[in-house]
Amino acid sequence: MIKSILLTTALLLSTGTVAHAFGISDYLILEDIGPYRQTPEVEFMGKLVARKPACLQGGDDISGIYNSCRISYAGGAGNLSITVEARVYKSGQWILHDLEDAFRDHEKFHALLDPNVRVRTINGKNLFVASVGGGKTYTWGSGKNVRIEIRYSTYSKNKPEPMDVVKAYLAKYPSTMTLKESEFRSKAHSEQWLREEMNRHLWLAEQQFTLASAGISDINEVLKDIVDNLEMFLSYREHFYAVKASSNQEFLVERLDAEDAPAIKNLLNEYKTWWSENKTREFLLETPDSSADLPTPEPDPCPSSLTAPNS
């Protein structure tokens, strides 16, 4: 999935402080948690690797990552090595959408959910739990702009989960996820997520133009990312709304090669108008084993303000 480019260089804060005078302790639990001791090193491929608690400042101006802080713990009955990451976003506009993004096979457009992911309720709070090998990853959103991820790996499936760590962070950052497992698996929820994904690509393209207009980035340096997002929108539109994409995609590439930012901005505005008028239309959400014939695609709509090439 096309993501936005990194506009600012992440800075590793060896002092353990982050912007606005927040310290690592504002994001992480620096003390031992039950039988799990906070550790400055973790095991990786049979070797101990230093990993002191630290925060990354700067992040991605488009998706809104503001600070990302990590810490490691080890111990417990299974002698597990655990990593906790707390992400604090500038804006929570896409946080719940992004939580689910990692669990969907959206590259194939039908966005099937990973069968190894479940919505679980722990201490009365809902969170995503993904099983990978013998380990697990626990992910949830808290409030409007915090994302927590706790993960561990093990070759043994019989080792106990690090519930002390999970519950401690649920207490520090209570999950505000209301999604239940039955809703998570529903067709209606998948449709909602995919509509949001289409909208997000238009939003990302518009944000790139906004940042360039403000002088934060060079428009010619971000045009490729803008076109990538618009092409993804067109591909989704063809797949779920049966609107042929080829002429528009070819035209976008031509305008990109010519560094024609105004023409690309006009196309973005046309797609936004189409989306506003059509986003509630019937959604052609198919499954990989569906044998139903899809409708014949609509003609490829040429940009109204420009002459598009023939398909």
C-alpha positions as CSV (number, residue, x, y, z in Angstrom):
1,M,0.0,0.0,0.0
2,I,1.3,3.4,-1.0
3,K,2.2,5.4,2.0
4,S,3.2,9.0,2.3
5,I,6.9,10.0,2.2
6,L,9.0,10.9,5.2
7,L,9.2,14.7,5.2
8,T,11.3,15.2,8.4
9,T,14.2,13.2,9.6
10,A,13.5,11.2,12.7
11,L,15.9,12.2,15.5
12,L,16.9,9.6,18.1
13,L,16.7,11.4,21.5
14,S,19.6,10.0,23.6
15,T,18.5,12.3,26.4
16,G,15.2,10.5,26.7
17,T,13.1,13.7,26.1
18,V,10.7,14.5,23.4
19,A,9.1,17.7,22.1
20,H,7.0,19.9,24.4
21,A,9.2,18.8,27.3
22,F,7.6,15.3,27.6
23,G,10.0,12.7,28.9
24,I,10.0,9.0,28.1
25,S,8.2,8.3,31.4
26,D,5.2,10.2,30.0
27,Y,4.9,7.6,27.3
28,L,6.4,4.4,28.8
29,I,6.5,2.4,32.0
30,L,10.1,2.5,33.1
31,E,9.8,0.2,36.1
32,D,9.6,-3.5,36.2
33,I,6.1,-4.9,35.6
34,G,5.4,-7.9,37.8
35,P,7.9,-10.6,36.8
36,Y,8.9,-8.7,33.7
37,R,12.0,-6.5,34.2
38,Q,12.7,-3.5,32.1
39,T,15.8,-4.4,30.2
40,P,18.3,-2.4,28.1
41,E,18.9,-5.3,25.8
42,V,16.9,-7.9,23.9
43,E,17.7,-11.3,22.4
44,F,18.0,-11.2,18.6
45,M,19.1,-14.3,16.6
46,G,20.7,-15.8,19.7
47,K,22.6,-12.6,20.7
48,L,21.9,-9.8,23.1
49,V,21.3,-6.5,21.4
50,A,21.2,-3.2,23.2
51,R,17.9,-1.4,23.1
52,K,17.6,1.3,25.7
53,P,14.2,3.1,26.1
54,A,14.1,5.9,23.5
55,C,11.8,8.1,21.5
56,L,11.9,9.1,17.9
57,Q,10.8,12.7,17.3
58,G,9.6,14.2,14.0
59,G,8.0,11.3,12.2
60,D,5.8,11.7,9.2
61,D,4.0,15.0,8.6
62,I,1.4,13.4,6.3
63,S,0.2,10.5,8.4
64,G,0.7,12.6,11.5
65,I,3.1,10.5,13.6
66,Y,4.4,12.8,16.2
67,N,6.5,10.7,18.6
68,S,7.3,7.0,18.8
69,C,8.7,5.6,22.0
70,R,9.9,2.0,22.6
71,I,11.0,0.0,25.5
72,S,11.8,-3.7,26.2
73,Y,11.0,-6.1,29.0
74,A,12.1,-9.6,29.7
75,G,11.2,-12.4,32.1
76,G,8.0,-14.1,33.3
77,A,7.3,-17.8,33.4
78,G,8.2,-18.1,29.7
79,N,11.3,-15.9,30.0
80,L,9.8,-13.8,27.1
81,S,11.4,-10.8,25.4
82,I,8.7,-8.1,25.0
83,T,8.8,-4.8,23.0
84,V,6.3,-2.0,23.7
85,E,5.8,0.9,21.3
86,A,3.7,4.0,22.1
87,R,3.0,6.2,19.2
88,V,1.5,9.7,19.7
89,Y,0.0,11.3,16.6
90,K,-0.4,14.9,15.8
91,S,-3.9,14.1,14.6
92,G,-6.1,11.1,15.3
93,Q,-8.0,11.4,12.0
94,W,-6.7,8.0,10.7
95,I,-5.5,6.3,13.8
96,L,-8.3,3.7,14.0
97,H,-8.1,3.1,10.2
98,D,-4.3,2.6,10.5
99,L,-4.8,0.1,13.4
100,E,-6.6,-2.2,11.0
101,D,-4.4,-1.5,8.0
102,A,-1.8,-4.0,9.0
103,F,-4.4,-6.8,9.2
104,R,-5.9,-6.4,5.8
105,D,-4.8,-7.8,2.5
106,H,-5.7,-4.6,0.7
107,E,-3.1,-5.1,-2.1
108,K,-5.6,-7.5,-3.6
109,F,-8.4,-4.9,-3.1
110,H,-10.9,-7.2,-1.4
111,A,-9.0,-6.4,1.8
112,L,-9.5,-9.8,3.5
113,L,-8.7,-9.9,7.1
114,D,-5.8,-11.9,8.4
115,P,-7.4,-15.0,10.0
116,N,-4.7,-14.9,12.7
117,V,-6.1,-11.6,14.1
118,R,-8.9,-11.3,16.6
119,V,-10.6,-8.6,18.6
120,R,-10.2,-9.6,22.2
121,T,-11.5,-8.1,25.4
122,I,-9.0,-7.8,28.3
123,N,-9.9,-6.1,31.5
124,G,-13.1,-4.9,29.8
125,K,-11.2,-3.2,26.9
126,N,-11.2,-4.2,23.3
127,L,-7.9,-4.6,21.3
128,F,-6.5,-6.4,18.3
129,V,-4.5,-9.6,19.0
130,A,-2.5,-11.1,16.2
131,S,-0.9,-14.5,16.6
132,V,2.4,-15.0,14.7
133,G,4.2,-18.3,15.3
134,G,4.3,-18.8,19.0
135,G,4.1,-15.1,19.7
136,K,1.5,-12.4,19.7
137,T,1.1,-8.7,19.0
138,Y,-1.4,-6.6,21.0
139,T,-2.5,-3.4,19.4
140,W,-5.1,-0.7,20.4
141,G,-5.9,2.9,20.2
142,S,-6.3,5.1,23.2
143,G,-8.1,8.5,23.1
144,K,-7.8,10.5,19.9
145,N,-4.1,10.2,19.1
146,V,-2.3,7.3,20.9
147,R,-1.5,3.9,19.5
148,I,0.0,1.1,21.6
149,E,1.6,-2.1,20.3
150,I,3.0,-4.8,22.5
151,R,4.7,-7.8,20.8
152,Y,6.7,-10.8,21.7
153,S,7.9,-13.9,19.7
154,T,8.7,-17.4,20.8
155,Y,9.2,-20.7,19.2
156,S,7.0,-22.4,21.8
157,K,3.2,-22.0,21.7
158,N,2.9,-23.1,25.3
159,K,4.5,-20.1,26.9
160,P,2.0,-17.9,28.9
161,E,1.1,-14.5,27.5
162,P,2.6,-11.5,29.2
163,M,-0.7,-10.3,30.7
164,D,1.0,-8.2,33.4
165,V,2.6,-6.0,30.7
166,V,-0.6,-5.8,28.6
167,K,-2.8,-4.9,31.6
168,A,-0.3,-2.4,32.8
169,Y,-0.4,-0.5,29.5
170,L,-4.1,-0.9,29.2
171,A,-4.3,0.9,32.6
172,K,-1.9,3.6,31.4
173,Y,-3.5,3.9,28.0
174,P,-7.1,2.6,28.2
175,S,-8.3,1.2,24.9
176,T,-11.1,3.3,23.3
177,M,-11.8,0.7,20.6
178,T,-15.5,-0.1,20.5
179,L,-15.2,-2.6,17.6
180,K,-16.2,-6.1,18.5
181,E,-15.1,-9.3,16.8
182,S,-18.4,-9.9,15.1
183,E,-18.4,-6.4,13.7
184,F,-14.7,-6.7,12.7
185,R,-15.6,-9.7,10.5
186,S,-18.7,-8.3,8.9
187,K,-19.0,-7.3,5.3
188,A,-20.5,-3.9,6.3
189,H,-17.3,-3.1,8.3
190,S,-15.1,-4.1,5.4
191,E,-17.0,-1.9,3.1
192,Q,-16.7,1.0,5.5
193,W,-12.9,0.4,5.9
194,L,-12.4,0.3,2.1
195,R,-14.4,3.5,1.5
196,E,-12.2,5.1,4.1
197,E,-9.1,3.8,2.4
198,M,-10.3,5.3,-0.9
199,N,-11.0,8.6,0.8
200,R,-7.6,8.5,2.5
201,H,-5.7,8.3,-0.8
202,L,-7.5,11.5,-1.9
203,W,-6.7,13.1,1.4
204,L,-3.0,12.2,1.2
205,A,-2.7,13.7,-2.3
206,E,-4.4,16.9,-1.1
207,Q,-2.2,17.1,1.9
208,Q,0.9,16.9,-0.3
209,F,-0.4,19.8,-2.3
210,T,-1.1,21.8,0.9
211,L,2.4,21.2,2.3
212,A,3.9,22.2,-1.0
213,S,1.8,25.4,-1.1
214,A,3.0,26.2,2.4
215,G,6.7,25.8,1.3
216,I,7.2,22.8,3.5
217,S,8.0,20.5,0.5
218,D,8.9,21.0,-3.1
219,I,6.0,20.2,-5.4
220,N,8.1,18.5,-8.0
221,E,9.6,16.2,-5.4
222,V,6.2,15.0,-4.1
223,L,4.3,14.8,-7.4
224,K,5.2,11.1,-7.7
225,D,3.6,10.4,-4.3
226,I,0.6,12.4,-5.3
227,V,0.2,10.4,-8.5
228,D,0.7,7.1,-6.6
229,N,-2.2,8.0,-4.3
230,L,-4.4,9.0,-7.2
231,E,-3.6,5.9,-9.1
232,M,-4.5,3.8,-6.1
233,F,-7.8,5.7,-5.8
234,L,-8.6,5.0,-9.5
235,S,-7.7,1.3,-9.0
236,Y,-10.1,1.0,-6.1
237,R,-12.7,2.8,-8.0
238,E,-12.4,0.4,-10.9
239,H,-12.5,-2.6,-8.6
240,F,-15.4,-1.6,-6.4
241,Y,-17.4,0.8,-8.6
242,A,-16.7,-0.7,-12.1
243,V,-15.3,2.6,-13.5
244,K,-12.5,1.9,-15.9
245,A,-9.2,3.4,-14.9
246,S,-6.6,3.0,-17.7
247,S,-7.0,6.3,-19.5
248,N,-6.9,8.4,-16.4
249,Q,-3.9,6.5,-15.0
250,E,-2.0,6.9,-18.3
251,F,-2.8,10.6,-18.3
252,L,-1.6,11.0,-14.8
253,V,1.8,9.4,-15.7
254,E,2.0,11.8,-18.7
255,R,1.4,14.8,-16.5
256,L,3.9,13.5,-14.0
257,D,6.6,13.2,-16.6
258,A,5.8,16.8,-17.7
259,E,5.9,17.9,-14.0
260,D,2.5,19.5,-14.7
261,A,1.3,20.0,-11.1
262,P,-1.7,22.3,-12.0
263,A,-3.1,19.6,-14.3
264,I,-2.7,16.9,-11.6
265,K,-4.3,19.2,-9.1
266,N,-7.3,19.6,-11.4
267,L,-7.6,15.8,-11.7
268,L,-7.5,15.5,-7.9
269,N,-10.4,18.0,-7.7
270,E,-12.3,16.0,-10.3
271,Y,-11.8,12.8,-8.4
272,K,-12.9,14.5,-5.2
273,T,-16.1,15.7,-6.8
274,W,-16.8,12.2,-8.2
275,W,-16.2,10.7,-4.8
276,S,-18.5,13.1,-3.1
277,E,-21.3,12.2,-5.6
278,N,-20.7,8.5,-5.7
279,K,-19.2,7.2,-2.5
280,T,-22.5,5.9,-1.2
281,R,-23.3,3.9,-4.3
282,E,-23.5,0.1,-4.2
283,F,-20.2,-1.3,-3.3
284,L,-19.0,-4.3,-5.3
285,L,-17.3,-6.1,-2.5
286,E,-16.3,-9.6,-3.8
287,T,-14.5,-12.4,-2.2
288,P,-11.7,-14.4,-3.9
289,D,-13.9,-17.4,-4.3
290,S,-16.9,-15.4,-5.7
291,S,-18.1,-16.9,-8.9
292,A,-20.5,-14.0,-9.6
293,D,-19.9,-12.0,-12.8
294,L,-19.0,-8.4,-12.1
295,P,-20.9,-5.7,-14.0
296,T,-19.3,-4.4,-17.3
297,P,-17.0,-1.5,-16.4
298,E,-18.3,1.9,-17.1
299,P,-16.4,3.9,-19.8
300,D,-13.2,5.4,-18.6
301,P,-14.2,9.0,-17.8
302,C,-11.8,11.5,-19.4
303,P,-10.7,14.5,-17.3
304,S,-13.2,17.2,-18.1
305,S,-10.6,20.0,-18.2
306,L,-8.0,18.1,-20.2
307,T,-7.9,15.9,-23.2
308,A,-7.1,12.3,-22.1
309,P,-5.4,9.8,-24.4
310,N,-7.3,7.0,-25.9
311,S,-7.4,3.7,-24.0
